[in-house]
Amino acid sequence: MNPIISSLFTLSLLSSFLSLSTSTHAQQCHFPAIFNFGDSNSDTGGLSAAFGQAGPPHGSSFFGSPAGRYCDGRLVIDFIAESLGLPYLSAFLDSVGSNFSHGANFATAGSPLRALNSTLRQSGFSPFSLDVQFVQFYNFHNRSQTVRGRGGVYTTMLPEADSFSQALYTFDIGQNDLTAGYFANKTVEQVGTEVPEIISQFKNAIKNIYGQGGRYFWIHNTGPIGCLAYVIERFPVKASDFDSHGCVSSLNHLAQQFNYALKQAVIELRASLSEAAISYVDVYSVKHELFLHAQGHGFKRSLISCCGHGGKYNYNKGIGCGMKKIVKGKEVYIGKPCDEPDKAVVWDGVHFTQAANKFIFEKIAPGLSMACHRQ
């Protein structure tokens, strides 16, 4: 990894907040709606609506039952909505009990940034790639205003026309593009050569949403995938490939390569989209800090999953979180949750716990107050 690039990532979160703080007299931002695009890091029920509910014990720490999230409770996007005084986002794909008056969530678990030539059952990745999510948004934008014009209950369930230009557009996507290549037996170097094309498609999505009136963009980079059990356990890894904290160095460097390209894309988009305010949000550094110094932040376990079964990381691909079996005529958990999910960083070997999501949100939240101002 180029040492200059490495330094950029170490300091990017701090520098972004310092640059925001220079506008001390700027007016606070107000967003009447959120439109979210992404994968399982921000899916509030999309994949569950399309392919079947994420069952218990998901949702147990906050909602008391499954709530479409692959987590024991709230996600970062939920904390963002709370902080803006908005309801939790309904998934666009969920037709039951949804209200879109304050935005919509187009994210689905397993979504890649670019379309993959496989089905969900073949690869585990969602067919709702970012280009599909944009088409869904495009149709929602147009049809919601037509239907809202009918009056009555529709005015309370669909966003006002002005909401689309005043909303915060949030993105957390890209992790699955990196892991999909790796899981397809490509080397880390081979996956790295695909990053420019992946980022090019991301830029197109931002431009398309800008063309639909979107002006305020909040873009998360991708996290340290080399610290997640489902990636570490996929293929045999030599001891020399691990860093001193137990993460796979080459995979984290791949994530940093993606993030560097994403940050450059944001710089280019800021220059070309004259009315856009685009925030690049360095969640990688926050998540990496959690893995490195979990105990210092009040957590007892970092790499080891809270909910799962067996192995070094309490993770087994064939026995996922929530899996049950019949023992002496009684249904019992095999992939069971730990007693203290609020003390674990990782929920199920793939996703973060509510407690970790809250920690991540609190570190990035200062930037929200300036997300409507051009940088």
C-alpha positions as CSV (number, residue, x, y, z in Angstrom):
1,M,0.0,0.0,0.0
2,N,1.4,3.4,-0.9
3,P,2.4,5.1,2.3
4,I,0.8,8.4,1.1
5,I,-2.5,6.6,0.6
6,S,-2.2,5.0,4.0
7,S,-1.7,8.3,5.6
8,L,-4.7,9.8,3.9
9,F,-6.9,7.1,5.3
10,T,-5.5,7.5,8.8
11,L,-6.3,11.2,8.8
12,S,-9.3,11.4,6.5
13,L,-12.0,11.4,9.1
14,L,-10.3,14.0,11.2
15,S,-9.5,16.2,8.2
16,S,-13.0,16.0,6.9
17,F,-14.4,17.2,10.2
18,L,-11.8,19.9,10.5
19,S,-12.8,21.2,7.1
20,L,-16.4,21.2,8.1
21,S,-15.7,23.1,11.3
22,T,-14.3,26.0,9.4
23,S,-17.8,27.1,8.5
24,T,-18.7,27.9,12.1
25,H,-21.2,30.5,11.2
26,A,-23.0,28.4,8.6
27,Q,-26.7,27.7,9.1
28,Q,-27.6,24.2,10.5
29,C,-29.0,21.8,8.0
30,H,-32.6,20.6,7.8
31,F,-33.5,17.5,5.9
32,P,-37.2,16.6,5.6
33,A,-36.4,13.2,4.1
34,I,-33.8,10.6,3.6
35,F,-33.4,8.4,0.5
36,N,-30.9,5.6,1.2
37,F,-29.0,3.3,-1.2
38,G,-26.9,0.4,-0.1
39,D,-26.5,-3.1,1.2
40,S,-27.1,-4.9,4.5
41,N,-25.2,-2.2,6.4
42,S,-28.3,0.0,5.8
43,D,-31.1,-2.4,4.8
44,T,-34.2,-1.8,6.9
45,G,-36.3,-4.6,5.3
46,G,-35.8,-4.7,1.6
47,L,-34.3,-8.2,1.2
48,S,-36.7,-9.5,3.9
49,A,-39.6,-8.2,1.8
50,A,-38.3,-9.7,-1.4
51,F,-36.9,-13.1,-0.3
52,G,-38.2,-13.8,3.2
53,Q,-37.9,-12.3,6.6
54,A,-34.6,-12.2,8.5
55,G,-35.8,-14.2,11.5
56,P,-35.0,-14.1,15.2
57,P,-32.9,-13.3,17.1
58,H,-32.4,-10.4,14.6
59,G,-34.0,-7.3,16.1
60,S,-34.0,-8.6,19.7
61,S,-32.1,-5.9,21.4
62,F,-34.3,-3.0,20.4
63,F,-37.4,-3.9,18.3
64,G,-38.1,-7.0,20.3
65,S,-38.7,-9.1,17.1
66,P,-37.2,-9.2,13.6
67,A,-37.4,-5.9,11.8
68,G,-35.9,-6.5,8.5
69,R,-32.4,-5.7,9.7
70,Y,-29.5,-8.1,9.9
71,C,-28.6,-6.9,13.3
72,D,-29.8,-7.3,16.9
73,G,-31.2,-3.8,16.7
74,R,-30.6,-0.5,15.0
75,L,-28.3,0.3,12.1
76,V,-26.3,3.5,11.5
77,I,-29.0,4.7,9.1
78,D,-31.5,4.3,12.0
79,F,-29.4,6.5,14.2
80,I,-29.1,9.1,11.4
81,A,-32.8,9.2,11.0
82,E,-33.3,9.6,14.8
83,S,-30.8,12.5,14.9
84,L,-32.6,14.3,12.1
85,G,-35.9,13.9,13.9
86,L,-37.3,11.5,11.2
87,P,-39.0,8.2,11.4
88,Y,-37.0,5.0,10.6
89,L,-36.9,4.5,6.9
90,S,-39.4,2.1,5.3
91,A,-37.9,-0.3,2.7
92,F,-39.1,0.6,-0.8
93,L,-39.8,-3.1,-1.5
94,D,-42.0,-3.6,1.6
95,S,-45.6,-3.1,0.8
96,V,-46.9,-3.8,4.3
97,G,-47.1,-1.0,6.9
98,S,-44.8,1.3,5.1
99,N,-44.9,5.1,5.1
100,F,-42.7,7.0,2.7
101,S,-43.6,10.6,3.7
102,H,-40.1,11.2,5.0
103,G,-38.1,9.1,2.5
104,A,-37.5,5.6,1.4
105,N,-34.8,2.9,1.7
106,F,-33.7,1.2,-1.5
107,A,-30.9,-0.8,0.1
108,T,-31.1,-4.6,0.2
109,A,-28.7,-7.0,2.0
110,G,-26.2,-8.4,-0.4
111,S,-26.5,-5.6,-2.9
112,P,-23.4,-4.9,-5.0
113,L,-22.6,-1.6,-6.6
114,R,-22.5,-3.1,-10.0
115,A,-24.7,-6.0,-11.3
116,L,-23.4,-9.5,-10.9
117,N,-24.1,-12.2,-13.4
118,S,-25.6,-14.6,-10.8
119,T,-28.8,-15.2,-8.8
120,L,-29.2,-14.7,-5.0
121,R,-29.3,-18.5,-4.5
122,Q,-26.2,-19.1,-6.6
123,S,-24.0,-16.4,-5.0
124,G,-25.7,-15.0,-2.0
125,F,-25.6,-11.5,-3.5
126,S,-28.8,-9.5,-4.1
127,P,-30.1,-8.7,-7.7
128,F,-30.8,-5.2,-6.5
129,S,-27.5,-3.6,-7.5
130,L,-27.1,0.2,-7.3
131,D,-28.3,0.8,-10.9
132,V,-31.5,-1.1,-10.1
133,Q,-31.9,0.9,-6.9
134,F,-31.7,4.1,-9.0
135,V,-34.4,2.8,-11.3
136,Q,-36.6,2.1,-8.3
137,F,-35.9,5.6,-7.0
138,Y,-36.6,7.2,-10.4
139,N,-40.0,5.4,-10.6
140,F,-40.8,6.2,-7.0
141,H,-40.0,9.9,-7.6
142,N,-42.4,10.2,-10.5
143,R,-45.2,7.9,-9.4
144,S,-45.3,9.1,-5.8
145,Q,-46.2,12.6,-6.9
146,T,-48.9,11.4,-9.3
147,V,-50.4,9.3,-6.5
148,R,-50.0,12.0,-3.9
149,G,-52.0,14.3,-6.1
150,R,-55.1,12.2,-5.5
151,G,-55.2,13.6,-2.0
152,G,-56.6,11.9,1.0
153,V,-54.4,9.3,2.8
154,Y,-51.8,9.5,0.1
155,T,-50.7,13.0,1.3
156,T,-49.7,11.4,4.6
157,M,-47.9,8.4,3.1
158,L,-45.8,9.9,0.3
159,P,-43.3,12.8,0.3
160,E,-44.0,16.3,-0.8
161,A,-42.5,17.4,-4.1
162,D,-39.9,19.7,-2.4
163,S,-38.6,16.8,-0.3
164,F,-36.7,15.4,-3.2
165,S,-34.5,18.5,-3.6
166,Q,-34.2,19.0,0.1
167,A,-33.5,15.4,1.2
168,L,-30.3,13.8,2.3
169,Y,-29.2,11.0,-0.1
170,T,-27.2,8.4,1.8
171,F,-25.0,5.7,0.4
172,D,-23.3,2.7,2.0
173,I,-22.4,0.2,-0.7
174,G,-19.3,-1.4,-2.3
175,Q,-18.3,-4.1,0.3
176,N,-20.1,-6.8,-1.7
177,D,-18.3,-5.9,-4.9
178,L,-15.0,-6.6,-3.2
179,T,-16.1,-9.8,-1.5
180,A,-17.9,-11.1,-4.6
181,G,-14.7,-11.1,-6.6
182,Y,-12.7,-12.6,-3.7
183,F,-15.4,-15.3,-3.2
184,A,-15.1,-16.1,-7.0
185,N,-11.5,-17.2,-6.4
186,K,-10.0,-14.0,-7.8
187,T,-6.9,-12.8,-6.1
188,V,-6.9,-9.6,-4.1
189,E,-4.9,-8.0,-6.9
190,Q,-7.4,-9.1,-9.6
191,V,-10.2,-7.6,-7.6
192,G,-8.2,-4.4,-7.2
193,T,-8.1,-4.0,-11.0
194,E,-11.9,-3.9,-11.1
195,V,-12.1,-1.0,-8.7
196,P,-12.0,1.8,-11.3
197,E,-15.0,0.3,-13.2
198,I,-16.9,-0.1,-9.9
199,I,-16.3,3.5,-9.0
200,S,-17.3,4.7,-12.4
201,Q,-20.7,3.1,-12.0
202,F,-21.0,4.8,-8.6
203,K,-20.3,8.2,-10.1
204,N,-23.0,7.6,-12.7
205,A,-25.5,6.8,-10.0
206,I,-24.7,10.1,-8.2
207,K,-25.0,12.0,-11.4
208,N,-28.4,10.4,-12.2
209,I,-29.8,11.3,-8.8
210,Y,-28.5,14.8,-9.2
211,G,-30.4,14.9,-12.5
212,Q,-33.5,14.0,-10.5
213,G,-33.0,17.0,-8.2
214,G,-30.9,15.4,-5.5
215,R,-28.4,17.9,-4.0
216,Y,-27.2,16.6,-0.6
217,F,-25.2,13.4,-0.6
218,W,-23.8,11.5,2.4
219,I,-21.4,8.8,1.2
220,H,-19.9,6.1,3.5
221,N,-16.7,4.4,2.4
222,T,-16.4,0.7,2.9
223,G,-15.2,-1.0,6.1
224,P,-12.2,-3.2,7.0
225,I,-13.5,-6.5,5.4
226,G,-10.4,-8.3,6.5
227,C,-11.7,-8.2,10.1
228,L,-15.0,-9.9,9.4
229,A,-15.3,-13.7,10.0
230,Y,-17.3,-14.5,6.9
231,V,-14.4,-13.1,4.8
232,I,-11.6,-14.5,6.9
233,E,-13.1,-18.0,7.0
234,R,-13.9,-18.2,3.3
235,F,-10.5,-19.5,2.3
236,P,-7.5,-20.7,4.2
237,V,-5.3,-17.8,5.2
238,K,-1.6,-18.1,6.1
239,A,-0.6,-16.9,9.5
240,S,1.7,-14.3,7.9
241,D,-1.3,-12.7,6.2
242,F,-2.8,-11.6,9.5
243,D,-1.9,-8.3,11.2
244,S,-1.1,-8.0,14.9
245,H,-4.8,-7.5,15.6
246,G,-6.1,-10.6,13.8
247,C,-7.3,-9.0,10.6
248,V,-6.2,-10.0,7.1
249,S,-3.9,-7.3,5.9
250,S,-4.4,-7.8,2.1
251,L,-8.1,-7.6,2.4
252,N,-8.1,-4.4,4.4
253,H,-5.7,-2.9,1.9
254,L,-8.2,-3.8,-0.8
255,A,-10.9,-1.9,1.1
256,Q,-8.5,1.0,1.4
257,Q,-7.8,0.9,-2.3
258,F,-11.5,1.1,-3.0
259,N,-11.9,3.9,-0.5
260,Y,-9.1,6.0,-2.0
261,A,-10.7,5.7,-5.4
262,L,-14.1,6.6,-3.9
263,K,-12.7,9.7,-2.3
264,Q,-11.1,10.8,-5.5
265,A,-14.5,10.3,-7.2
266,V,-16.2,12.5,-4.6
267,I,-13.6,15.2,-5.3
268,E,-14.4,15.0,-9.0
269,L,-18.1,15.0,-8.4
270,R,-17.9,18.1,-6.2
271,A,-16.1,19.9,-9.1
272,S,-18.6,18.8,-11.8
273,L,-21.9,19.1,-9.9
274,S,-22.0,22.8,-9.1
275,E,-25.0,22.7,-6.8
276,A,-24.2,19.5,-4.9
277,A,-23.0,19.2,-1.3
278,I,-21.2,15.9,-1.1
279,S,-19.9,14.5,2.2
280,Y,-17.3,11.7,2.1
281,V,-17.7,9.8,5.4
282,D,-14.8,7.7,6.6
283,V,-16.5,4.8,8.4
284,Y,-13.5,2.6,7.7
285,S,-11.3,4.4,10.3
286,V,-14.1,4.2,12.9
287,K,-14.7,0.5,12.4
288,H,-11.0,-0.3,12.3
289,E,-10.6,1.6,15.5
290,L,-13.3,-0.6,17.1
291,F,-11.5,-3.8,16.0
292,L,-8.2,-2.6,17.2
293,H,-9.2,-1.2,20.6
294,A,-12.6,-2.8,21.4
295,Q,-12.0,-3.1,25.1
296,G,-11.0,0.5,25.4
297,H,-14.4,1.5,24.0
298,G,-16.4,-0.8,26.4
299,F,-16.6,-3.9,24.3
300,K,-15.5,-7.4,25.4
301,R,-15.2,-9.1,22.0
302,S,-14.2,-7.7,18.6
303,L,-13.6,-10.4,16.0
304,I,-15.7,-13.1,17.6
305,S,-19.4,-13.0,16.6
306,C,-22.1,-12.6,19.1
307,C,-24.6,-14.8,17.2
308,G,-23.4,-18.0,15.5
309,H,-22.0,-21.4,16.1
310,G,-18.6,-22.9,16.5
311,G,-15.1,-22.2,15.2
312,K,-12.6,-19.6,16.2
313,Y,-14.9,-16.7,15.5
314,N,-18.2,-18.3,16.6
315,Y,-19.1,-18.3,12.9
316,N,-20.1,-21.2,10.6
317,K,-21.3,-20.5,7.0
318,G,-23.6,-23.6,7.2
319,I,-25.0,-22.7,10.7
320,G,-26.0,-19.1,10.6
321,C,-27.3,-16.8,13.3
322,G,-30.8,-17.9,14.3
323,M,-30.6,-21.4,12.9
324,K,-32.5,-24.0,14.9
325,K,-33.0,-27.7,15.1
326,I,-35.3,-30.1,16.9
327,V,-33.8,-31.7,20.0
328,K,-36.0,-34.2,21.9
329,G,-39.1,-32.7,20.2
330,K,-38.2,-29.2,21.1
331,E,-36.9,-26.5,18.8
332,V,-33.6,-25.0,20.1
333,Y,-31.1,-22.5,18.8
334,I,-27.9,-23.8,17.3
335,G,-26.8,-20.4,15.9
336,K,-27.7,-18.7,19.1
337,P,-26.9,-15.1,20.3
338,C,-24.5,-14.2,23.1
339,D,-25.7,-13.0,26.5
340,E,-24.3,-9.5,26.0
341,P,-24.7,-8.3,22.4
342,D,-24.0,-4.7,23.7
343,K,-20.5,-5.9,24.5
344,A,-19.8,-7.3,21.0
345,V,-18.6,-5.5,17.9
346,V,-19.8,-8.1,15.4
347,W,-23.3,-9.5,15.5
348,D,-23.2,-12.6,13.1
349,G,-19.8,-12.7,11.5
350,V,-20.9,-10.3,8.7
351,H,-22.7,-7.4,10.3
352,F,-22.1,-5.1,13.3
353,T,-24.2,-5.1,16.5
354,Q,-26.5,-2.2,17.5
355,A,-23.9,-1.1,20.1
356,A,-21.2,-0.9,17.4
357,N,-23.5,0.9,15.0
358,K,-24.2,3.4,17.7
359,F,-20.5,3.9,18.3
360,I,-19.9,4.4,14.6
361,F,-22.8,6.9,14.3
362,E,-21.6,9.0,17.2
363,K,-18.2,9.4,15.6
364,I,-19.5,10.5,12.2
365,A,-22.5,12.5,13.5
366,P,-20.8,15.9,13.7
367,G,-20.6,16.0,9.9
368,L,-24.4,15.8,9.6
369,S,-24.8,19.4,10.8
370,M,-22.8,20.6,7.7
371,A,-24.0,18.1,5.1
372,C,-26.1,20.7,3.3
373,H,-23.1,22.9,2.6
374,R,-20.7,22.6,-0.3
375,Q,-17.1,21.8,0.6
